[in-house]
Amino acid sequence: MEIIKYPNEKDFDNAAANDEPLLVLVSFDGSRIIASQIDEAVEHHILLKKAGFPDTDIDKYFRLVVDKSGADWTFVCPEGYSSITRKDKKIEGFFKDGMRIIPDALKQIGYDVPIEIPKRYRRHFDIMGE
């Protein structure tokens, strides 16, 4: 697994030690983690670009805001996720994949915390329930 700590490992580790909020991107296949203190990158797509990747690749990553109390998952299932055509099944697969991949990725950067999906992103669960 490739772990990119932006802008560098020392600054990232200091932010983590001080329990500053972190932006974390985890590739859908779990092969890459990109993480930064939130004030350094501000938004996930900006972090992606600052780390040297096209910001248009944002829909290839699970997006999280993490601190020692937990991880808030920006639960947005991209239209092109997987080859599943039914929206409810696609969202269900996205959820299952995230719950399998994200905890391991967080442990790789020193966080064994609960994953929460903030209320504003729970509309997708309504689609799954339909």
C-alpha positions as CSV (number, residue, x, y, z in Angstrom):
1,M,0.0,0.0,0.0
2,E,1.3,3.4,-1.0
3,I,0.9,6.0,1.7
4,I,1.4,9.7,0.8
5,K,1.6,12.1,3.7
6,Y,1.3,15.7,2.5
7,P,3.2,18.0,2.5
8,N,5.6,15.6,4.2
9,E,5.7,12.8,6.8
10,K,7.0,15.0,9.6
11,D,4.3,17.7,9.3
12,F,1.6,15.0,8.9
13,D,2.8,13.1,12.0
14,N,2.9,16.3,14.0
15,A,-0.7,17.1,13.0
16,A,-1.8,13.6,13.8
17,A,0.0,13.7,17.2
18,N,-1.9,16.9,18.0
19,D,-5.2,15.4,16.9
20,E,-5.7,18.0,14.2
21,P,-8.4,17.0,11.7
22,L,-7.0,15.2,8.7
23,L,-8.2,14.8,5.1
24,V,-7.8,11.3,3.9
25,L,-8.3,9.8,0.5
26,V,-8.3,6.0,0.1
27,S,-8.2,4.6,-3.4
28,F,-11.2,2.3,-4.2
29,D,-8.8,-0.7,-4.5
30,G,-7.1,0.2,-1.2
31,S,-3.7,0.5,-2.9
32,R,-3.1,4.2,-2.1
33,I,-3.7,6.5,0.9
34,I,-3.2,10.3,0.6
35,A,-3.5,12.2,3.8
36,S,-2.9,15.7,5.1
37,Q,-3.8,18.1,7.9
38,I,-7.0,19.7,6.9
39,D,-5.7,23.3,6.8
40,E,-2.9,22.3,4.5
41,A,-5.2,21.1,1.7
42,V,-8.7,22.4,2.7
43,E,-10.6,20.0,0.3
44,H,-10.1,16.5,-0.9
45,H,-9.8,17.4,-4.6
46,I,-7.2,20.1,-3.7
47,L,-5.3,17.5,-1.7
48,L,-5.3,15.2,-4.6
49,K,-3.8,17.9,-6.9
50,K,-1.2,19.0,-4.3
51,A,-0.1,15.4,-4.0
52,G,0.6,15.3,-7.7
53,F,-2.5,13.6,-9.1
54,P,-5.2,15.0,-11.4
55,D,-8.1,16.5,-9.3
56,T,-10.4,14.9,-11.8
57,D,-9.5,11.5,-10.3
58,I,-11.4,12.4,-7.1
59,D,-14.1,9.8,-8.0
60,K,-11.5,7.1,-7.6
61,Y,-11.2,7.6,-3.9
62,F,-13.1,7.2,-0.7
63,R,-13.0,10.6,1.1
64,L,-12.8,11.0,4.8
65,V,-12.2,13.6,7.5
66,V,-10.4,11.9,10.5
67,D,-9.3,12.6,14.0
68,K,-8.9,10.5,17.1
69,S,-12.7,10.5,17.8
70,G,-13.7,9.0,14.4
71,A,-13.7,9.2,10.7
72,D,-16.5,11.1,8.8
73,W,-17.0,9.5,5.4
74,T,-18.0,11.8,2.7
75,F,-20.4,9.2,1.3
76,V,-20.8,10.1,-2.4
77,C,-21.0,7.1,-4.8
78,P,-19.7,8.2,-8.2
79,E,-21.9,7.5,-11.2
80,G,-19.1,5.4,-12.7
81,Y,-18.5,3.2,-9.7
82,S,-18.2,-0.4,-10.6
83,S,-20.0,-1.9,-13.5
84,I,-23.3,-2.2,-11.7
85,T,-26.1,-0.4,-13.5
86,R,-28.9,-0.4,-10.8
87,K,-28.3,2.6,-8.6
88,D,-29.4,1.0,-5.4
89,K,-27.1,-2.0,-5.9
90,K,-24.2,0.3,-6.9
91,I,-24.6,2.3,-3.7
92,E,-24.8,-0.9,-1.7
93,G,-21.6,-2.2,-3.3
94,F,-19.9,1.2,-2.7
95,F,-20.9,1.0,1.0
96,K,-19.7,-2.6,1.4
97,D,-16.4,-1.9,-0.3
98,G,-15.8,1.2,1.8
99,M,-16.5,-0.6,5.0
100,R,-14.1,-3.3,4.0
101,I,-11.2,-1.1,2.7
102,I,-11.4,2.1,4.8
103,P,-10.8,0.6,8.3
104,D,-7.6,-1.1,7.1
105,A,-6.4,2.0,5.4
106,L,-7.0,4.1,8.6
107,K,-5.1,1.5,10.6
108,Q,-2.2,1.9,8.2
109,I,-1.9,5.6,9.2
110,G,-2.5,4.9,12.9
111,Y,-6.2,5.4,13.3
112,D,-8.5,2.6,14.7
113,V,-11.6,4.7,14.9
114,P,-15.3,4.3,14.1
115,I,-16.5,5.3,10.7
116,E,-19.5,7.6,10.6
117,I,-21.5,8.8,7.6
118,P,-22.7,12.4,8.4
119,K,-26.4,13.0,8.1
120,R,-26.1,15.1,5.0
121,Y,-24.7,12.1,3.1
122,R,-27.3,9.6,4.3
123,R,-29.7,10.3,1.4
124,H,-28.1,7.4,-0.4
125,F,-29.4,5.0,2.2
126,D,-32.9,6.1,1.2
127,I,-32.2,5.0,-2.3
128,M,-30.9,1.6,-1.1
129,G,-34.2,1.2,0.9
130,E,-36.5,1.9,-2.0
